[in-house]
Amino acid sequence: MGRGIRCCWPGGVINGHRMAELMDGARLVEFPGAAHMLHLEQPDRFIQLTSGFLADADAASPMG
């Protein structure tokens, strides 16, 4: 979740945290200074987190 924009969605960060609390196994990761295009604004961190998420999902899969 980008933390760089506050004007477009009041309460967006709070709602993001609440949604993560309600979903089993959900993780919310904040990207300070980023807005909507995390993969372009902070590509190294985005790739690291996405790769870790996919590896965890693959390991948890009955097909993995």
C-alpha beads as a LAMMPS data file, in Angstrom:
LAMMPS data file: protein, C-alpha beads

64 atoms
63 bonds

1 atom types
1 bond types

-500.0 500.0 xlo xhi
-500.0 500.0 ylo yhi
-500.0 500.0 zlo zhi

Masses

1 110.0

Atoms # bond

1 1 1 0.000 0.000 0.000
2 1 1 1.438 3.347 -1.017
3 1 1 1.653 6.037 1.634
4 1 1 2.516 8.939 -0.703
5 1 1 -1.005 10.144 -1.541
6 1 1 -3.616 11.133 0.996
7 1 1 -6.040 13.295 -1.014
8 1 1 -7.653 10.628 -3.182
9 1 1 -9.051 8.269 -0.577
10 1 1 -9.616 9.575 2.939
11 1 1 -9.107 6.786 5.437
12 1 1 -7.472 4.560 2.826
13 1 1 -4.636 3.452 5.086
14 1 1 -7.033 2.738 7.952
15 1 1 -9.352 0.798 5.631
16 1 1 -6.416 -1.166 4.235
17 1 1 -5.407 -2.244 7.717
18 1 1 -8.995 -3.203 8.543
19 1 1 -9.346 -5.284 5.364
20 1 1 -6.106 -7.116 6.168
21 1 1 -7.415 -7.892 9.659
22 1 1 -10.560 -9.450 8.193
23 1 1 -8.824 -11.739 5.673
24 1 1 -7.214 -14.949 6.856
25 1 1 -3.536 -15.012 5.978
26 1 1 -3.550 -11.449 4.639
27 1 1 -0.484 -9.222 4.891
28 1 1 -0.515 -5.482 4.432
29 1 1 2.787 -3.922 3.448
30 1 1 3.196 -0.159 3.363
31 1 1 5.505 1.612 0.941
32 1 1 6.349 5.012 2.481
33 1 1 6.724 7.680 -0.181
34 1 1 4.972 5.655 -2.877
35 1 1 1.560 6.290 -4.380
36 1 1 -0.226 4.096 -6.925
37 1 1 2.542 2.521 -9.014
38 1 1 4.579 0.629 -6.452
39 1 1 6.242 -1.563 -9.077
40 1 1 7.672 1.541 -10.782
41 1 1 8.292 3.732 -7.743
42 1 1 10.088 1.129 -5.608
43 1 1 10.771 -1.788 -7.967
44 1 1 13.436 -3.580 -5.903
45 1 1 11.274 -3.744 -2.789
46 1 1 8.179 -4.630 -4.830
47 1 1 9.968 -7.524 -6.562
48 1 1 11.415 -8.801 -3.282
49 1 1 8.030 -8.813 -1.544
50 1 1 6.135 -10.196 -4.535
51 1 1 8.684 -12.980 -5.051
52 1 1 8.461 -13.929 -1.375
53 1 1 4.655 -13.939 -1.517
54 1 1 4.637 -16.170 -4.606
55 1 1 7.206 -18.554 -3.099
56 1 1 5.100 -18.872 0.066
57 1 1 1.936 -19.457 -1.983
58 1 1 3.706 -22.074 -4.107
59 1 1 5.003 -23.882 -1.003
60 1 1 1.510 -23.896 0.521
61 1 1 -0.127 -25.207 -2.649
62 1 1 -1.053 -28.905 -2.743
63 1 1 0.319 -28.870 -6.313
64 1 1 3.628 -27.258 -5.232

Bonds

1 1 1 2
2 1 2 3
3 1 3 4
4 1 4 5
5 1 5 6
6 1 6 7
7 1 7 8
8 1 8 9
9 1 9 10
10 1 10 11
11 1 11 12
12 1 12 13
13 1 13 14
14 1 14 15
15 1 15 16
16 1 16 17
17 1 17 18
18 1 18 19
19 1 19 20
20 1 20 21
21 1 21 22
22 1 22 23
23 1 23 24
24 1 24 25
25 1 25 26
26 1 26 27
27 1 27 28
28 1 28 29
29 1 29 30
30 1 30 31
31 1 31 32
32 1 32 33
33 1 33 34
34 1 34 35
35 1 35 36
36 1 36 37
37 1 37 38
38 1 38 39
39 1 39 40
40 1 40 41
41 1 41 42
42 1 42 43
43 1 43 44
44 1 44 45
45 1 45 46
46 1 46 47
47 1 47 48
48 1 48 49
49 1 49 50
50 1 50 51
51 1 51 52
52 1 52 53
53 1 53 54
54 1 54 55
55 1 55 56
56 1 56 57
57 1 57 58
58 1 58 59
59 1 59 60
60 1 60 61
61 1 61 62
62 1 62 63
63 1 63 64
